[in-house]
């Protein structure tokens, strides 16, 4: 649903209805190299959507297209109802972008950078002062706000970058790998701030990440992208449930023989080998753990470790980008058609 | 005594709405940032001042007696001052900073804003103009302190500065063109090489009539030769409009070429390629 201009300041607060980001057959090639092959997206207003994938999967290229920095070579995309290629100016007024490497200017202070950002979005002097106060109330910029950015730590730069993306109160916030290279404490802090923006201010967030935990923790919905194609999409819970309710991890000396034995155990829904670890998916892991142990003993396999846990997005990722990638790609296709 | 107006500082209802900033405000915003950066980069400004001062003293120190005794030049110091201001302002630009922005991603951050694209370059040029006027002033004051007098008086001094600054700006267009085209700091540094033929295949040390053979022919097509003539007229002769006009025309031609290249490069850079 396109956002009516007269009501645009309220659109950011919508949490239940409306499509914030839409892409159909989005494609981008650089010469012969296909960065984004075919991406369909539909992100609702108020949603946190996580794009999960390894380096070079096409995540950043997608974000750059959605943020009007790069024109698609095929397909279409719109943000808040405006086409990213033909109505870029309208898109720009409604989005904020924090790039992978905090894109700042070492010679300016944090305050100067935010003020300049405000001016470029047409804010008055009074609005800029007020907005800096608001933004710094939920993005912790600490004591160094009036120091030059060149002196900031990596985590601080990331937060200034985030604050800069928020100066004009955007409806949709794009975060390209917001925590790559950050220490765990800074990472948690960025997560808290992103959650606040989404929950308290109703901001739609589109983030890319290569951290499974980040997608799991933050995103309402996750799209797994590999080689420029979305290979799986859903809520983290739904994606994990595809693996099974529980997984049993068995670390063994000879995984091939063990896997063969385990596939014969009734109640086992999937068996994946990753190095010396075997991941056994099942609907009820607790009931299955003793048959698994017995099967391993009967197969004469030496077990180094046997544990039961709930599946993670890591397990999903292995399953969709590993041996069974063709199946996963097929199921995504069915899902989107 | 009743407080009726709510505190708007944290009021969600008073949320701001993004809108285009407007062309002039965009230019001023970009210029403001660039001007702020100037005193924070003394490492870039100090060499720009040392080079013209160095050449002034070396040139006048070695050639004054020879030039003046030949009868071709009556006051070699005054003859050299235009060379100093041209050396001071040529090659001054924010092109290196622009490349840093491009490489670091800050340029992308600016492109995501609704900024009017030409303001990205014009704003930097405003800052360049401020700096070249400052550098030119230092050189001019040095000349005045050394006893050089302007035939055209105080207005002539201002004209001298403005013409020098306009030349600096016209030349900066090439640096911006290279910066925007390549996004490569080494390429921008090499723009300095352009300076040598312009600055030395000219009436830098002697009047153009005194130059020999190919050098004289080459100097006659070098815009800097006409620039020197106009600037020298302001000091040594007075308001000789034919010379001053040619200097302005030379700057206009250079500026037209360099700005065309620079804005074409900007257009390529900001396209959603």
Interface residues (C-beta under 8 A of the other chain):
Chain A: X8 X9 X12 X67 X68 X69 X70 X71 X85 X88 X89 X92 X93 X94 X95 X97 X99 X100 X101 X102 X103 X104 X105 X107 X108 X112 X116 X117 X119 X120 X121 X122 X123 X127 X130 X131 X133 X134 X137 X148 X161 X164 X168 X169 X170 X201
Chain B: X8 X9 X10 X12 X14 X15 X16 X17 X18 X19 X20 X21 X22 X25 X26 X29 X32 X33 X36 X37 X40 X41 X97 X101 X104 X105 X106 X108 X109 X110 X111 X112 X113 X114 X115 X271 X272 X273
